[in-house]
Amino acid sequence: DCVIRLRRASESGSSTLTIRVVDPDDRPIPRASISISTGSSSLGTSFSNGRYVHHLSRAAGEGAVKVGISHAADAEGKPLPLARAQVEVPTSQTEVTIRLERSEPVRGVVRGPDGAGLAGVRIELMTAAEPGQEQAITNGTTADDGTFALVGATREPCRLWVVAPRGFLSPDPLDVRPGAPSLELRLRAGATAVVTVLDPRGVPLAGATVALDDVDLVVAPGA
């Protein structure tokens, strides 16, 4: 959710859309990522100082401009506790102001089989959509004691993925809600498989791609 202020274009139209992004106190966001899509094109980039000017076509039938804001950060690049936003702007507008809402963090700790916190484990936060339709919200890594805190999600449920380091098994993704009690995730130790790939003559095959899942060993030739 966000607050949007629009200014109508002049009758002659305009080839630019000025996008201003502010925090709940109307202060410009120092840094953020922006995605823009129309009926004929799309792009993803970043901007600074709370302002981005996009050049667009005013062709009839192009429809609304979809603007997404994410990964809000301060001038040094440190994430700000602000939720991402996505809005649609009529092509008749020349200016839009998007006010980001405060975001509650998703907190937790990742532990190994012995209960000790694991440092440097990658955590990914995605939208809670159907498999294959999730969208990335943010990501980060655990601190020295295994703790993490990710910001940028809206109040809606989202999905948390843990990318287990070498020697551990990745747990199933979890549906979580920002601001909920801290999570505790314990990784299981995984076995190490030593695989030798042979060609039909029994000669070791270089450049093969090996994928291992819970049941089958799948080998696909590849450079």
trRosetta pair geometry for C-beta under 8 A, 3 or more apart (Angstrom, degrees):
i j d omega theta_ij theta_ji phi_ij phi_ji
1 83 7.8 37 44 88 61 147
1 85 7.7 -60 86 -116 15 98
1 101 5.8 41 78 -25 82 146
1 154 6.9 118 5 -149 68 120
1 155 7.7 -1 7 13 109 111
2 83 8.0 -152 -67 85 97 105
2 85 4.2 22 -29 -128 144 142
2 87 6.7 -88 65 -56 123 120
2 98 5.5 17 148 -167 147 80
2 99 5.4 166 -171 70 89 61
2 100 6.1 -30 -113 -98 118 33
2 101 6.1 -133 -90 -22 67 91
3 97 7.9 -14 108 107 82 93
3 98 7.9 145 74 -155 50 37
3 99 4.3 0 52 42 94 124
4 87 5.6 138 -83 -143 140 156
4 89 7.9 -156 -166 -91 137 88
4 96 6.1 -23 -160 -164 99 99
4 97 6.8 153 -152 74 46 60
4 98 6.2 -5 -101 -99 79 61
4 99 7.7 -145 -66 15 38 82
5 96 7.2 152 74 -155 52 48
5 97 4.4 5 46 44 99 112
6 89 7.0 165 -110 -140 114 91
6 90 7.6 54 -155 33 149 98
6 93 5.0 -72 -161 -122 107 138
6 95 7.2 146 -154 85 45 66
6 96 5.8 -10 -100 -104 71 76
7 93 6.5 111 66 -154 49 88
7 94 6.2 -53 89 59 97 86
7 95 4.4 14 38 55 114 110
8 92 6.4 -13 -149 136 77 103
8 93 6.5 -72 -110 -104 36 65
8 94 7.8 45 140 11 19 89
9 13 5.7 31 145 -130 139 38
9 14 5.0 -140 -139 6 119 106
9 92 5.2 -138 24 173 112 59
9 93 6.1 -171 -32 -125 91 13
9 94 4.6 115 -94 -33 84 100
10 13 7.1 -88 76 -10 72 18
10 14 7.0 94 33 -45 87 99
10 94 7.8 16 1 -27 72 142
13 58 4.9 68 -179 -147 137 167
13 92 7.8 -87 -116 -131 77 59
14 17 7.8 129 105 -68 115 53
14 58 7.3 133 66 -67 37 132
14 94 4.4 43 48 -103 157 114
15 55 5.9 10 143 -154 92 81
15 56 6.7 -175 -175 62 55 49
15 57 7.5 -2 -139 -104 85 29
15 58 6.5 -96 -95 -21 61 106
16 53 5.5 -7 -171 -175 122 99
16 54 6.7 146 -158 77 66 43
16 55 5.5 -37 -98 -98 75 58
16 56 7.1 124 -116 20 24 76
16 94 6.8 49 86 -154 71 87
17 53 7.4 158 78 -157 44 52
17 54 4.7 -16 59 62 95 98
17 56 5.7 17 -7 9 110 126
17 65 6.1 -112 -48 59 173 172
17 89 6.6 117 -156 109 140 147
17 93 6.8 58 -127 101 101 83
17 94 6.3 -148 -113 -155 52 36
17 95 7.3 174 -163 -80 58 28
17 96 6.9 6 179 6 103 102
18 51 7.0 -17 -171 -162 92 95
18 52 7.7 158 -157 84 48 43
18 53 5.3 -19 -103 -104 70 78
18 54 7.9 -175 -78 22 25 69
18 94 6.5 27 16 149 92 72
18 95 4.6 -12 64 -110 101 80
18 96 7.5 169 88 27 57 58
19 34 7.0 126 99 -143 152 147
19 47 8.0 139 83 27 110 170
19 51 7.1 148 83 -156 56 45
19 52 4.7 -15 62 64 105 91
19 53 7.5 -175 20 -82 74 29
19 54 6.5 36 -10 -5 114 108
19 67 6.1 178 -118 -146 141 150
19 95 7.9 -179 -75 -154 31 51
19 96 5.6 -8 -115 65 68 94
19 98 6.9 3 -171 1 92 112
20 28 7.2 -79 -168 -112 91 92
20 50 5.8 30 -161 151 73 92
20 51 5.4 -12 -104 -100 72 75
20 95 7.3 16 -2 -172 104 93
20 96 7.2 -169 31 96 71 48
20 97 4.5 -21 73 -110 106 76
20 98 7.1 171 87 24 52 67
21 28 7.1 78 79 -154 61 64
21 29 4.6 -40 112 23 104 123
21 32 5.9 -75 104 35 159 152
21 34 7.8 -145 -39 -84 145 115
21 47 7.8 123 19 79 127 125
21 50 5.2 -142 64 -149 69 68
21 51 7.7 -159 20 -66 74 32
21 52 7.6 25 -8 5 109 102
21 69 5.5 153 -120 -127 139 151
21 72 7.7 -150 147 -104 130 109
21 97 7.7 173 -80 -160 26 55
21 98 5.0 -17 -110 68 72 100
21 100 6.7 37 -176 -27 94 107
22 25 7.8 -122 161 75 103 46
22 26 4.9 3 163 -147 146 38
22 27 6.0 140 -159 64 89 27
22 28 5.7 -55 -102 -91 75 36
22 29 6.5 -160 -110 -25 20 81
22 50 6.1 48 -80 -152 62 131
22 97 6.4 2 6 -174 113 102
22 98 7.4 161 25 83 67 49
22 99 5.3 -27 74 -107 92 72
22 100 7.3 -167 88 15 39 79
23 26 7.2 -68 65 5 62 13
23 27 5.0 -9 36 56 107 86
23 28 8.0 11 -3 81 83 7
23 29 6.2 126 -48 -77 81 80
23 72 7.8 127 -88 179 90 150
23 80 7.4 -94 -100 159 122 147
23 82 6.2 -104 -121 -94 87 138
23 99 7.3 25 132 -158 11 75
23 100 6.0 -40 -116 59 47 97
24 99 6.5 89 -102 173 41 107
24 100 7.2 -85 -46 85 68 60
24 101 6.5 60 -75 -127 107 42
24 102 6.0 -31 -25 -37 139 90
26 99 7.1 -38 -88 -112 60 115
27 50 7.8 -138 142 -74 50 152
28 49 5.8 4 144 173 144 49
28 50 2.5 -118 -162 -7 97 155
28 51 6.9 -35 -140 -29 129 82
29 32 5.1 23 127 -28 137 123
29 50 4.9 126 39 -94 58 82
29 69 7.9 115 43 -175 165 132
29 72 5.1 -82 -154 -142 132 106
29 73 8.0 81 174 45 97 40
29 80 7.2 -140 -141 36 96 156
29 82 7.3 -118 -111 64 123 167
29 100 6.8 57 -69 8 134 134
30 48 6.3 -13 169 -155 57 77
30 49 6.8 7 -139 -76 47 36
30 50 7.2 -17 -67 -39 22 82
30 73 6.6 -79 78 99 100 62
30 74 5.2 49 39 -163 143 36
30 75 4.3 -103 -169 -67 152 64
31 46 6.8 7 -170 178 88 114
31 47 7.5 176 -143 88 50 45
31 48 5.3 -14 -95 -107 73 76
31 72 7.3 136 86 -160 57 44
31 73 4.4 -30 77 68 107 96
31 74 7.1 12 25 92 101 13
31 75 6.8 132 -18 -108 108 31
31 77 6.5 -29 66 -96 158 54
32 46 6.8 178 94 -150 35 77
32 47 6.4 -13 62 56 77 82
32 69 5.5 10 153 -166 140 93
32 70 6.8 147 -175 73 94 29
32 71 5.9 144 -151 83 59 69
32 72 4.6 -13 -97 -98 107 59
32 73 6.7 168 -78 17 53 72
33 44 7.0 9 179 -175 105 92
33 45 7.5 180 -153 101 67 27
33 46 5.2 -49 -102 -97 58 79
33 69 7.3 144 80 -158 57 45
33 70 5.0 -27 66 71 106 81
33 71 4.3 48 4 45 109 120
34 44 7.3 177 92 -149 46 53
34 45 6.1 -17 62 68 88 70
34 46 6.8 135 15 -117 80 26
34 47 5.6 16 -3 -1 130 112
34 52 5.7 -106 11 12 170 173
34 67 6.9 -25 -165 -165 99 86
34 68 6.8 149 -159 81 48 59
34 69 5.8 -13 -103 -101 74 66
34 70 8.0 167 -81 26 32 67
35 42 7.2 7 -179 -175 92 96
35 43 7.1 -174 -148 94 56 47
35 44 4.6 -15 -103 -102 86 84
35 66 7.8 -19 114 115 91 91
35 67 7.4 152 82 -158 56 39
35 68 4.1 0 53 53 101 111
35 70 7.7 17 -3 11 103 108
36 42 6.8 179 95 -148 52 55
36 43 5.5 0 56 55 91 86
36 44 7.9 175 21 -81 62 42
36 54 5.5 174 -131 -125 173 156
36 65 6.4 -12 -163 -179 95 103
36 66 7.0 152 -154 81 43 58
36 67 5.6 -3 -103 -105 78 68
36 68 7.7 -152 -64 25 40 72
37 41 7.2 -156 -142 103 55 46
37 42 3.8 -2 -107 -107 91 99
37 43 7.7 174 -76 20 59 50
37 65 7.5 156 78 -161 39 57
37 66 4.7 -12 60 58 89 108
38 41 5.6 20 47 49 98 72
38 42 7.3 -168 24 -73 56 60
38 56 6.1 135 -55 -148 151 120
38 57 7.3 161 119 45 162 90
38 62 5.4 -7 172 173 116 109
38 63 7.0 155 -168 69 71 84
38 64 7.9 -152 -128 104 68 34
38 65 5.4 -29 -88 -108 90 72
38 66 7.5 -176 -76 18 38 77
38 91 7.7 71 -135 -87 118 114
39 61 7.0 -105 85 130 171 70
39 62 4.5 -162 30 -160 120 55
39 63 4.8 108 -51 29 118 108
40 57 6.7 -8 49 41 140 136
40 59 7.5 40 -14 49 146 136
40 62 6.3 -60 -5 -130 105 98
46 71 8.0 -60 -113 88 104 126
47 50 7.9 178 120 -30 110 1
47 51 6.9 -131 161 83 130 35
47 52 3.9 -86 -95 -76 162 111
54 65 7.6 147 96 -168 145 147
56 62 7.8 148 165 145 109 157
56 65 6.3 -58 -112 -93 168 132
56 91 7.1 -130 121 -135 133 96
57 62 6.1 165 91 -82 97 155
58 62 7.4 -139 -163 17 20 140
58 91 6.2 148 -129 160 64 118
59 62 5.0 103 71 -45 83 113
62 91 5.6 88 78 -71 112 158
63 91 7.0 111 99 -23 20 119
64 88 4.2 36 144 179 146 105
64 89 6.1 147 -168 66 91 35
64 90 5.6 -56 -109 -94 86 39
64 91 6.6 -146 -112 -30 32 77
65 88 7.1 149 73 -159 42 57
65 89 4.6 -25 63 64 97 96
65 90 7.8 6 17 94 82 6
65 91 6.2 114 -27 -84 95 71
66 86 6.9 5 -177 -175 93 96
66 87 7.6 174 -150 90 52 37
66 88 5.4 -27 -98 -101 67 75
66 89 7.9 179 -81 19 20 74
67 86 7.1 174 90 -149 49 52
67 87 5.4 -12 60 62 95 83
67 88 7.6 163 18 -95 75 25
67 89 6.0 30 -6 -6 118 116
67 96 6.9 167 22 82 160 149
67 98 7.0 -141 112 -54 129 145
68 84 7.0 10 -177 175 88 109
68 85 7.2 179 -149 93 50 49
68 86 4.4 -9 -104 -104 82 90
69 72 7.2 38 155 -62 103 96
69 84 6.1 -180 93 -156 61 66
69 85 4.9 9 50 53 104 88
69 86 7.5 -167 22 -73 63 47
69 98 5.8 160 -10 113 147 150
69 100 6.6 -113 107 -79 134 113
70 84 4.0 3 -101 -116 81 119
70 137 7.0 -146 -147 -155 127 49
70 138 7.4 -163 175 -66 107 85
70 152 6.3 60 -162 -170 82 120
71 79 7.1 -84 -157 -114 60 93
71 84 7.7 28 -14 -90 48 104
71 138 6.4 147 -90 -103 76 95
71 152 6.5 8 -80 -121 40 142
72 79 7.2 83 82 -158 59 63
72 80 4.5 -61 117 53 101 113
72 82 4.3 -19 58 64 150 124
72 84 7.9 -172 -14 -87 96 57
72 100 6.0 166 -53 105 155 178
72 152 7.1 169 27 -109 82 89
73 76 7.8 -114 158 73 105 50
73 77 5.1 1 158 -153 145 33
73 78 5.9 149 -161 69 92 32
73 79 5.4 -55 -100 -97 84 36
73 80 5.8 -178 -108 -10 23 88
74 77 7.2 -48 68 20 66 17
74 78 5.0 -2 34 54 108 90
74 80 6.0 121 -44 -63 74 101
79 138 7.1 71 -125 -153 146 144
79 140 8.0 -74 -9 -78 150 124
79 151 5.5 154 140 58 123 107
79 152 6.7 -73 -164 -49 124 107
80 151 7.2 -116 106 108 32 140
81 102 5.8 19 121 -160 97 80
81 103 5.1 -150 176 60 64 80
81 104 7.7 37 -172 -91 111 17
81 105 6.7 -67 -123 -55 107 88
81 151 4.5 -100 -116 -149 59 153
82 100 4.2 51 178 132 120 133
82 101 6.9 144 -156 81 71 34
82 102 6.3 -64 -105 -113 56 37
82 103 5.5 79 157 -2 7 105
82 151 7.2 68 27 148 37 117
82 152 7.1 19 80 -106 53 54
83 100 6.1 179 59 -174 63 90
83 101 4.8 -5 33 71 119 88
83 102 7.1 47 -12 105 92 16
83 103 4.0 144 -62 -77 70 103
83 152 6.5 109 -129 -176 37 31
83 153 6.3 -39 -126 105 88 24
83 154 4.6 86 -166 -90 135 58
83 155 7.7 -36 -100 -25 154 62
84 100 7.7 -33 -116 -133 14 112
84 137 6.3 -140 -2 -145 139 82
84 152 5.5 41 -34 175 93 84
84 153 7.3 -12 14 -109 97 25
84 154 6.7 -81 55 -42 74 89
85 98 5.6 171 94 180 146 123
85 100 5.7 -137 -19 -106 124 75
85 101 7.6 120 -72 11 111 84
87 96 7.1 -175 98 172 140 145
87 98 6.2 -159 6 -106 139 115
89 93 5.3 -99 176 57 100 135
89 96 5.0 -88 -107 -57 137 149
90 93 5.2 103 69 -11 80 100
93 96 6.1 63 136 -57 140 93
101 154 7.4 65 64 -127 124 77
103 151 4.8 123 96 -170 121 88
103 152 5.7 102 140 -48 175 10
103 153 5.9 128 -159 56 120 50
103 154 7.2 -78 -113 -89 97 28
103 178 6.2 -79 -179 -166 79 159
104 151 7.8 -157 110 -122 17 84
104 153 7.8 -50 66 72 68 95
104 155 7.6 63 21 -102 112 69
104 178 4.0 134 78 147 92 101
104 179 3.2 -4 149 -60 158 94
105 149 4.4 1 179 -173 146 94
105 150 6.2 137 -160 65 82 37
105 151 5.0 -54 -97 -75 79 81
105 178 6.5 164 90 -153 8 91
105 179 7.4 105 50 -70 45 48
106 125 6.1 144 38 -103 149 134
106 149 7.2 158 75 -153 45 46
106 150 4.8 -16 55 59 98 96
106 151 7.9 179 15 -76 70 37
106 153 6.4 48 -28 14 114 140
106 158 7.2 -95 -63 66 147 122
106 160 6.4 -169 158 -81 147 127
106 176 5.5 86 -138 121 123 139
106 178 5.5 -80 -58 -103 79 64
106 180 7.5 16 -124 40 71 92
106 183 7.6 7 173 -2 85 121
107 147 7.3 -9 -169 -171 88 96
107 148 7.0 174 -147 90 47 56
107 149 4.8 -5 -101 -104 82 82
107 182 4.5 -55 107 -109 106 84
107 183 7.0 166 100 16 52 76
108 123 7.8 157 60 -123 116 151
108 147 7.2 175 98 -147 36 60
108 148 5.8 -7 62 56 76 91
108 160 7.8 91 5 178 151 163
108 182 5.4 156 -96 -174 45 73
108 183 3.2 -21 -107 61 122 91
108 184 6.6 -163 -161 -67 89 28
108 185 6.1 47 159 -6 132 101
109 117 5.9 -71 -173 -114 108 104
109 142 7.5 89 -146 -140 50 122
109 145 7.3 -48 -135 125 114 85
109 146 4.7 63 -169 116 85 101
109 147 4.8 -35 -97 -93 85 63
109 148 7.3 161 -93 13 36 72
109 182 6.9 36 -9 164 89 118
109 183 7.3 -171 26 91 54 62
109 184 5.6 -6 60 -116 93 67
109 185 7.1 -173 90 31 46 73
110 117 6.9 88 75 -155 57 68
110 118 5.0 -63 111 51 100 104
110 121 4.7 -77 84 57 161 154
110 123 7.5 -157 -40 -70 132 111
110 142 5.1 -102 32 -74 116 154
110 146 4.9 -138 62 -168 63 97
110 148 7.1 33 -10 -7 101 116
110 162 6.4 145 -110 -136 130 132
110 185 4.9 -24 -109 75 68 106
110 186 7.8 156 -163 -90 51 27
110 187 6.5 32 -177 -24 97 108
111 114 7.9 -127 168 71 98 51
111 115 5.4 -14 178 -154 136 31
111 116 6.3 145 -153 73 86 27
111 117 5.7 -57 -98 -93 71 42
111 118 6.4 151 -131 -9 18 90
111 146 5.8 59 -77 179 57 163
111 184 6.8 2 2 -173 118 88
111 185 7.0 163 23 86 70 50
111 186 4.8 -26 73 -107 98 75
111 187 7.2 -171 87 16 44 76
112 115 7.2 -44 69 21 66 18
112 116 5.4 -6 37 60 107 81
112 117 7.9 62 -1 137 82 3
112 118 5.2 112 -47 -62 89 109
112 168 7.2 -109 -123 -95 83 131
112 186 7.4 16 121 -157 7 73
112 187 5.9 -36 -116 60 47 97
112 189 7.7 49 -171 -66 93 84
113 186 7.1 95 -97 174 37 102
113 187 7.1 -77 -45 89 67 63
113 188 6.3 66 -80 -131 103 42
113 189 5.3 -37 -28 -27 141 98
115 186 7.5 -25 -97 -120 50 118
116 146 7.4 158 143 -36 54 139
117 142 7.1 -160 175 161 98 132
117 143 8.0 -12 155 82 138 74
117 144 7.5 74 106 126 125 44
117 145 4.3 52 73 169 166 48
117 146 2.4 -140 -164 -1 92 120
117 147 6.8 -29 -144 -27 140 64
118 121 5.1 58 110 -35 112 124
118 142 6.2 70 93 77 70 154
118 146 4.9 73 36 -107 46 103
118 165 7.1 -158 173 15 131 125
118 168 7.8 -7 -118 -42 164 164
118 187 6.8 -4 -11 20 156 130
119 141 7.9 47 172 151 59 104
119 142 5.8 -146 -136 100 33 97
119 143 6.6 -55 -124 128 85 30
119 144 4.8 -3 -99 -125 129 37
119 145 7.4 53 -77 -3 90 18
119 146 6.5 -88 -63 -67 49 55
120 141 5.3 -10 -146 177 38 128
120 142 6.3 -48 16 59 17 83
120 165 7.0 57 101 -72 98 137
121 141 6.3 150 67 -156 33 74
121 142 4.5 24 42 7 87 121
121 146 7.3 27 16 -138 122 71
121 148 7.9 -95 75 -47 93 132
121 162 6.4 -1 159 -162 120 96
121 163 7.1 171 -178 70 72 67
121 164 7.1 -17 -143 -122 110 37
121 165 6.0 -102 -103 -26 78 101
121 187 7.8 -161 -119 -37 149 144
122 139 6.6 4 -174 178 91 115
122 140 7.7 171 -148 96 55 28
122 141 5.5 -38 -92 -96 51 81
122 162 7.6 137 85 -162 59 47
122 163 4.0 -9 73 50 109 120
123 139 6.4 170 89 -157 55 66
123 140 5.5 -13 58 65 100 73
123 141 6.8 160 11 -101 82 26
123 142 6.7 95 -25 -50 114 79
123 148 5.1 103 7 162 155 170
123 150 6.3 -133 111 -49 122 131
123 160 6.7 -18 -171 -166 98 98
123 161 7.3 151 -162 80 49 55
123 162 6.1 -20 -107 -105 70 64
123 163 7.6 -143 -72 16 25 82
124 136 6.9 -65 -170 -130 105 93
124 139 4.5 -17 -107 -106 66 105
124 160 7.3 149 81 -157 51 49
124 161 4.3 -13 62 60 101 105
124 162 8.0 -165 24 -72 76 21
124 163 6.7 65 -11 -27 108 104
125 136 7.7 90 81 -164 57 59
125 137 4.4 -60 109 64 98 114
125 138 5.2 9 50 57 116 72
125 139 6.6 -166 17 -79 73 50
125 150 5.0 166 -29 134 139 153
125 152 7.2 141 80 68 140 107
125 153 6.1 -98 157 -60 138 118
125 158 5.6 32 -177 138 94 136
125 159 7.4 146 -160 77 50 47
125 160 5.8 -19 -104 -102 69 70
125 161 7.8 -162 -72 22 25 76
126 129 7.8 -93 146 23 102 89
126 134 4.0 27 165 172 129 127
126 135 6.6 151 -161 72 79 32
126 136 5.9 -49 -105 -102 77 41
126 137 6.2 179 -108 0 19 91
126 158 6.5 164 81 -179 38 92
126 159 4.6 -29 70 68 92 100
126 160 7.8 178 24 -79 75 23
126 161 6.5 38 -3 -10 115 112
126 173 7.8 -33 41 -152 120 142
127 134 5.3 176 60 -151 76 68
127 135 4.6 29 7 45 123 82
127 137 6.4 128 -50 -49 67 104
127 156 7.8 13 -142 103 84 125
127 158 5.9 -71 -117 -128 31 83
127 159 6.9 15 100 16 21 98
128 134 7.5 5 -99 -113 13 98
128 156 7.3 -143 29 141 110 98
128 157 4.7 -10 2 111 156 95
128 158 5.4 -150 -31 -127 92 23
128 159 4.8 134 -93 -38 68 93
128 175 5.5 62 -119 -129 131 99
129 133 4.2 -105 133 100 128 97
129 134 4.8 178 47 -85 101 52
129 135 7.0 61 1 -1 138 77
129 159 8.0 -99 20 -4 55 131
130 133 4.6 42 63 29 83 125
130 134 8.0 -147 70 -45 36 69
131 134 7.5 -18 -130 -19 31 102
134 159 6.3 -72 -124 48 136 136
136 139 7.1 -37 -163 -34 112 104
137 150 7.8 93 103 153 110 124
137 152 5.4 154 160 108 93 110
137 153 5.2 27 177 -85 154 80
137 158 6.0 -22 -12 -149 154 146
138 150 5.3 165 92 -171 118 106
138 151 7.0 3 46 75 169 41
138 152 4.1 111 -33 45 135 147
138 153 7.3 -111 16 -44 110 77
139 150 7.3 -26 -125 -123 14 129
140 148 5.8 151 95 -156 117 112
140 149 7.8 -30 78 68 163 42
140 150 5.4 -166 13 -92 124 92
141 148 7.2 -141 125 -104 20 116
142 146 5.0 -10 173 -152 137 36
142 147 6.3 136 -156 62 86 23
142 148 4.8 -78 -100 -54 65 102
143 146 7.0 -42 66 29 67 16
143 147 5.1 -11 37 60 111 80
143 148 6.9 175 -6 -77 79 54
150 153 7.4 59 119 -15 99 108
151 178 8.0 78 -128 -136 55 126
153 156 7.5 -123 171 60 96 70
153 158 4.9 -95 -135 -21 139 152
153 178 4.7 -180 82 -53 117 127
154 178 7.5 -176 96 12 22 139
155 177 7.6 17 -179 -167 55 96
155 178 6.5 -104 -116 54 39 112
155 179 7.9 -10 -127 11 75 129
156 177 7.9 -117 139 -127 22 83
157 175 5.4 15 174 180 123 100
157 176 6.9 155 -156 80 76 28
157 177 5.2 -52 -102 -83 68 83
158 175 7.5 165 86 -152 26 59
158 176 6.1 -30 69 67 74 78
158 177 7.4 130 19 -101 73 35
158 178 7.2 44 14 -37 119 87
159 173 5.1 24 178 163 106 127
159 174 7.0 158 -156 80 59 39
159 175 5.7 -34 -98 -98 72 59
159 176 7.3 131 -115 20 21 79
160 173 6.3 163 77 -162 44 76
160 174 4.8 -16 56 61 100 93
160 175 7.9 175 14 -90 79 11
160 176 5.0 26 -15 4 119 129
160 183 7.4 -172 76 8 166 171
161 170 7.7 6 -176 -175 83 122
161 173 4.9 -33 -87 -105 74 100
162 170 5.8 177 91 -150 81 80
162 171 5.6 38 46 39 127 93
162 185 5.9 173 -61 155 154 156
162 187 7.3 -142 135 -82 143 107
163 170 6.4 -24 -132 -109 29 123
164 168 4.1 -132 -178 97 118 100
164 169 5.9 102 13 110 177 14
164 170 4.1 -142 -4 -74 109 65
164 171 7.6 117 -58 -6 116 63
164 187 5.5 140 -123 -139 113 134
164 190 7.5 103 128 -14 145 131
165 168 5.8 55 61 27 65 114
167 189 6.5 -36 161 -147 80 76
167 190 6.1 166 173 50 27 87
167 192 7.3 -22 -102 -64 66 100
168 187 4.2 19 -172 155 132 132
168 188 6.7 135 -159 76 75 40
168 189 6.2 -64 -105 -112 62 36
168 190 5.6 117 -164 -1 9 101
169 187 6.5 168 58 -170 60 84
169 188 4.7 -11 39 70 116 95
169 189 7.5 39 -4 100 91 12
169 190 4.5 132 -53 -69 79 109
170 187 7.8 -26 -102 -129 28 106
171 174 7.6 14 116 -38 118 99
171 185 6.2 -139 20 -162 152 109
171 187 6.7 -120 -33 -104 99 66
171 188 7.9 114 -75 6 84 91
174 183 7.0 130 101 -135 164 149
174 185 7.8 -127 -18 -91 143 117
176 180 6.1 -140 -171 39 84 138
176 183 6.8 -59 -109 -56 135 136
177 180 4.7 96 69 -37 85 120
180 183 7.9 49 98 -52 109 87
193 212 5.8 149 36 -100 153 163
193 217 7.7 -168 175 -105 156 120
195 210 5.3 149 84 -148 152 159
195 212 7.8 -163 -43 -65 143 120
195 217 7.0 172 -113 -160 135 134
195 219 7.9 -171 166 -88 137 112
196 204 6.2 -71 -172 -114 98 98
197 204 6.8 84 75 -157 59 63
197 205 4.6 -72 116 55 100 104
197 208 4.2 -73 98 41 171 160
197 210 6.7 -145 -55 -71 124 112
197 219 5.7 156 -118 -149 116 137
198 201 7.8 -130 169 72 96 50
198 202 5.2 -13 -177 -144 134 35
198 203 6.4 133 -155 61 79 27
198 204 6.1 -54 -99 -92 65 37
198 205 6.1 139 -143 -11 12 97
199 202 7.3 -53 67 17 63 17
199 203 5.1 -11 38 59 106 85
199 204 7.9 25 -3 99 83 8
199 205 4.8 121 -50 -73 83 110
205 208 5.1 64 108 -38 110 120
205 221 7.1 -76 162 -112 140 93
207 221 7.5 40 106 -167 91 70
207 222 6.3 -134 151 96 87 47
207 223 4.9 -25 -173 -134 134 38
208 219 5.9 -4 173 -169 129 99
208 220 7.2 152 -168 79 79 38
208 221 5.6 -59 -114 -113 80 48
208 222 6.5 91 -144 36 33 69
209 219 7.5 148 81 -160 54 51
209 220 4.9 -22 68 70 104 90
209 221 7.5 68 20 149 82 7
209 222 4.4 11 -14 38 112 128
210 217 7.4 -18 -164 -171 96 92
210 218 7.6 147 -159 83 49 55
210 219 5.7 -16 -108 -109 73 75
211 217 7.9 155 83 -161 52 48
211 218 4.7 -17 67 68 98 103
211 219 7.9 -174 28 -81 69 31
211 220 7.2 19 4 7 108 105
212 217 5.7 -13 -110 -114 79 72
212 218 7.6 -172 -81 28 33 73
213 216 6.0 18 53 50 101 70
213 218 7.3 32 2 -1 100 110
